[in-house]
């Protein structure tokens, strides 16, 4: 007697599939769904249960996400309907007292398919099977991003502190040399005072005209040499100035594992990441393993890194990219600027797969479809839909020239104001000093008359 599968019925409950055993740790147990003989294809719109961990962009909701799109394509190919259930958990769960918890517990107990950035770990292989890989993802370290340099201080960060000291020292050295060479009879009397020499060398250093030119050959050699240095110095400084004024400048950034350990920050992540550092005798890995803290909420770690600024954590690179691309407040501030920094070296790269319990009857059919899709690059194309926004941001598409505003020029205007204040103070000092000298002269004159 022929039998036709009816629409909307469960794939594992038709008469072609019978309950035999569960396969656990490579041995047959009980109550497993197993093909009695090769099942029919297509599957006439039967339903399979899917357990999904909501990790964007892999799974955004029941109807959207990179792996949801992949699952829908498999369903269209095999004529299967998927009933997706979001777990609401950040981790897949662990085995406690012989029972799997959270998402893996639902996969194991309900013969469901698990999706949501799942990768194979050693503790899973005895109880679960997985599909062939269809995407490569990776884990990275994230740390608090360095604070912005205040705009009023941005003019001082173009050169390092020792270069500023070099320029200041050069002013005094050249002023002293001008003082020495001014002993010549042919030299302008203006340069016979050290104060005038110091003022002239400072004017040359900031590429402004001096009141009087030196006359002697030795003084002119010093003067011209200092001019060459000042022109090159000013050109380098000015060429960097616009970038420093328009683009945000930051303090030194922690960008290595050594830097993280030196900061004495908290280090942690999801429980599954803890054992990553327990497979080597490397000194840094052992140190991280000893201080590694675990919490099953990924968002707590993101908040701790971005807002508390005292933590380093591990996160999926694609997930972080997606959050940055949509300016999620967990990882960006009110202006859309990132609050976290990604270390360049990835911890490791892994294959993303779907997980099922052992003996899952549709696994081979899923793998056939997945292999066909990966051969033609479809999973990568589906993933690019959710990463293109960030790609465009990184490469500056649609950029424009940014006009300077008062916000950018705070440092320049502050220096100008300080210059006016110092100048006014010097003039005031000269007036007071002059009045004191006049009074002293008036006191001296009557004494001489007597």
Secondary structure as the mmCIF struct_conf table of DSSP 4:
data_model
#
loop_
_struct_conf.conf_type_id
_struct_conf.id
_struct_conf.beg_label_comp_id
_struct_conf.beg_label_asym_id
_struct_conf.beg_label_seq_id
_struct_conf.end_label_comp_id
_struct_conf.end_label_asym_id
_struct_conf.end_label_seq_id
HELX_LH_PP_P HELX_LH_PP_P1 UNK A 5 UNK A 6
TURN_TY1_P TURN_TY1_P1 UNK A 7 UNK A 8
BEND BEND1 UNK A 9 UNK A 9
STRN STRN1 UNK A 10 UNK A 10
HELX_RH_3T_P HELX_RH_3T_P1 UNK A 11 UNK A 13
BEND BEND2 UNK A 14 UNK A 14
TURN_TY1_P TURN_TY1_P2 UNK A 15 UNK A 16
STRN STRN2 UNK A 17 UNK A 19
STRN STRN3 UNK A 23 UNK A 24
TURN_TY1_P TURN_TY1_P3 UNK A 25 UNK A 26
STRN STRN4 UNK A 27 UNK A 28
BEND BEND3 UNK A 30 UNK A 30
STRN STRN5 UNK A 33 UNK A 35
BEND BEND4 UNK A 36 UNK A 37
HELX_LH_PP_P HELX_LH_PP_P2 UNK A 38 UNK A 40
BEND BEND5 UNK A 41 UNK A 42
TURN_TY1_P TURN_TY1_P4 UNK A 44 UNK A 45
STRN STRN6 UNK A 46 UNK A 52
TURN_TY1_P TURN_TY1_P5 UNK A 56 UNK A 58
BEND BEND6 UNK A 60 UNK A 63
BEND BEND7 UNK A 65 UNK A 65
HELX_RH_AL_P HELX_RH_AL_P1 UNK A 66 UNK A 78
TURN_TY1_P TURN_TY1_P6 UNK A 79 UNK A 79
STRN STRN7 UNK A 80 UNK A 86
BEND BEND8 UNK A 90 UNK A 91
STRN STRN8 UNK A 95 UNK A 96
TURN_TY1_P TURN_TY1_P7 UNK A 97 UNK A 98
STRN STRN9 UNK A 99 UNK A 100
HELX_RH_AL_P HELX_RH_AL_P2 UNK A 102 UNK A 110
TURN_TY1_P TURN_TY1_P8 UNK A 111 UNK A 111
STRN STRN10 UNK A 113 UNK A 118
HELX_RH_3T_P HELX_RH_3T_P2 UNK A 122 UNK A 124
TURN_TY1_P TURN_TY1_P9 UNK A 125 UNK A 127
STRN STRN11 UNK A 128 UNK A 130
STRN STRN12 UNK A 135 UNK A 144
HELX_LH_PP_P HELX_LH_PP_P3 UNK A 145 UNK A 147
STRN STRN13 UNK A 148 UNK A 148
HELX_LH_PP_P HELX_LH_PP_P4 UNK A 149 UNK A 150
HELX_RH_3T_P HELX_RH_3T_P3 UNK A 151 UNK A 156
BEND BEND9 UNK A 157 UNK A 159
HELX_RH_AL_P HELX_RH_AL_P3 UNK A 161 UNK A 181
TURN_TY1_P TURN_TY1_P10 UNK A 182 UNK A 183
BEND BEND10 UNK A 184 UNK A 184
TURN_TY1_P TURN_TY1_P11 UNK A 185 UNK A 186
BEND BEND11 UNK A 187 UNK A 187
HELX_RH_3T_P HELX_RH_3T_P4 UNK A 189 UNK A 192
BEND BEND12 UNK A 193 UNK A 193
HELX_RH_AL_P HELX_RH_AL_P4 UNK A 194 UNK A 205
TURN_TY1_P TURN_TY1_P12 UNK A 206 UNK A 207
BEND BEND13 UNK A 211 UNK A 212
BEND BEND14 UNK A 216 UNK A 216
HELX_RH_AL_P HELX_RH_AL_P5 UNK A 217 UNK A 246
BEND BEND15 UNK A 247 UNK A 247
STRN STRN14 UNK A 250 UNK A 250
HELX_LH_PP_P HELX_LH_PP_P5 UNK A 251 UNK A 254
BEND BEND16 UNK A 256 UNK A 256
HELX_RH_AL_P HELX_RH_AL_P6 UNK A 257 UNK A 263
TURN_TY1_P TURN_TY1_P13 UNK A 264 UNK A 264
STRN STRN15 UNK A 266 UNK A 269
HELX_RH_3T_P HELX_RH_3T_P5 UNK A 271 UNK A 278
BEND BEND17 UNK A 279 UNK A 279
HELX_RH_AL_P HELX_RH_AL_P7 UNK A 283 UNK A 291
STRN STRN16 UNK A 292 UNK A 294
BEND BEND18 UNK A 296 UNK A 296
HELX_RH_AL_P HELX_RH_AL_P8 UNK A 298 UNK A 303
HELX_RH_PI_P HELX_RH_PI_P1 UNK A 304 UNK A 308
STRN STRN17 UNK A 311 UNK A 316
HELX_RH_AL_P HELX_RH_AL_P9 UNK A 317 UNK A 325
TURN_TY1_P TURN_TY1_P14 UNK A 326 UNK A 327
TURN_TY1_P TURN_TY1_P15 UNK A 329 UNK A 331
STRN STRN18 UNK A 332 UNK A 332
TURN_TY1_P TURN_TY1_P16 UNK A 334 UNK A 335
BEND BEND19 UNK A 336 UNK A 336
STRN STRN19 UNK A 338 UNK A 338
BEND BEND20 UNK A 339 UNK A 339
STRN STRN20 UNK A 340 UNK A 342
BEND BEND21 UNK A 344 UNK A 345
BEND BEND22 UNK A 347 UNK A 347
STRN STRN21 UNK A 348 UNK A 357
TURN_TY1_P TURN_TY1_P17 UNK A 358 UNK A 359
TURN_TY1_P TURN_TY1_P18 UNK A 361 UNK A 362
HELX_RH_AL_P HELX_RH_AL_P10 UNK A 363 UNK A 375
TURN_TY1_P TURN_TY1_P19 UNK A 376 UNK A 377
HELX_RH_AL_P HELX_RH_AL_P11 UNK A 378 UNK A 394
TURN_TY1_P TURN_TY1_P20 UNK A 395 UNK A 398
HELX_LH_PP_P HELX_LH_PP_P6 UNK A 401 UNK A 404
TURN_TY1_P TURN_TY1_P21 UNK A 406 UNK A 409
HELX_RH_AL_P HELX_RH_AL_P12 UNK A 410 UNK A 449
#
